[in-house]
């Protein structure tokens, strides 16, 4: 008889359902590492995506309109091609505000703004994380 082995499957990452993607451009002011789930806004002048700033008022940067669902690294300032998530359902805990680096400031107001543009942030419980090991 063989021994019983415990295998823990890691399922970390952004969770999305019924995604709608759009090829777009993102403009960054400098080098940055954007993790999956980073919230983006649309600049009202260039019409490119920019980093979402909670409470922002400069050319639309305070209105979340898209999310990147994969990690992205920019080596310097410039405009880059991205495939942004512009619709669907997403786990709210996976969302990231770039200035914070995590979801600590993603509150009901931010989720309401995302919902206005077709991105529904869901509150979920991660059942695949084992708590008995």
N, C-alpha and C positions, 0 to 999 in steps of 0.2 A: 504494500500500500504506500502510495506516495505521500509526502508531507503537504500540509495545507500552507499555502503562501498567501499573504495579504498583498494585494496590489492596489495602490492608490492612483487613480487616474486624475491627472490635473486637467481641469476644464476652464482654466482662467482665460479671460479675454472678454471682448465686448459681445453682448448677446443682442441679436436683432431678429425681428420677425417681420415678414412681408416688406423687405427693404425696397426702397426706390432710390436709385443712384443717379447722379448726374456728373458728367465730366465737366470740370470747371478749373478755374485758376485761383490760387491763393497767393496773396502778397504778404510777405513777412519783412519786418524792419531789420532783422538780423538773424544770425544763426540761432536755431532753436530745435529742440527735440519734442515733437508733438506725439504723445501717446495715443493709442486707439481710444476713441471716445471724446476727443477734444472738440469742443463746441466752437463753431465759426459763425461770423456775422458777414453781411454783405456791405461793402463800402459803397455809399451812395454816389460817389464821384467816379471812381474807376470801374465800379460794378464787379470787382473781383472780391473773392472771399477774403476776410481778415480774421484775426483772432477776436473772439468774443470777449468783451470787457463788461463785467457785471456793473451796471449803473453807468456805463459809458454813454457819452453824448456826442462823440466826434464822428461825423459822417456815417452814422448807422452802426457803429461798432458795439452798441449796447442792445442790439436786437438779434437774438440767436436765430439762425436760419438753416444751419447745416451742421453735420457731425462727420468727422473722418472716422472710419471704422477699421483703420489699420495704422500702425506706427509710421511716422514720417519724420525724417531728419533733413533739416535745411542747413547747409554749411555756411550760408551767408545770406545777406539781404537779397531780395529779388522776388520774382513771380514764378510760381511753380505749378505744374499740372497736378491735379488731384482728382480722385473719383470720390465725390462727397455723397454722404447719405442725406437725402432731402425729404424723405418720407418713410413712414413705417413705425414700428414699435421698437423701443429700446429699453433695456434695463437701466433705470435711473442711476443706480449705483455705479454704472460704467461710464457715466458722463464726467468730463474733466473740463474745468475752467483753467486755461493755460497759466494765468497768474498764480493760481493756488497749487496746481499740479495734481489735484484730485477732485473728488466730488463734495468736499466739505461745504462749499457755498452754493451748491446746486439745490435751491429751495423750491417751494411751490410756485413762486413768481417766475423763476427761470423755466420750470416745467410747463407752466401756462403759456409762456411766450413761445416755446418750442412747439407746443400743441397747435398754436395759431398757424404754424407753417407746416403742419402735417407730421411732426415727429412727436410721438406719444411716449413719454417717459413713464415706465411702469415700476411700481414698487414690488420687488420680488424677494423671495427667500431662496438662498442658494442651498438646494437639497443635496447636491453632489459633493459637498464638503463633509468629510467624515468627522464626527465629533467624539468618537469613542476609541481613538488610537493614541 
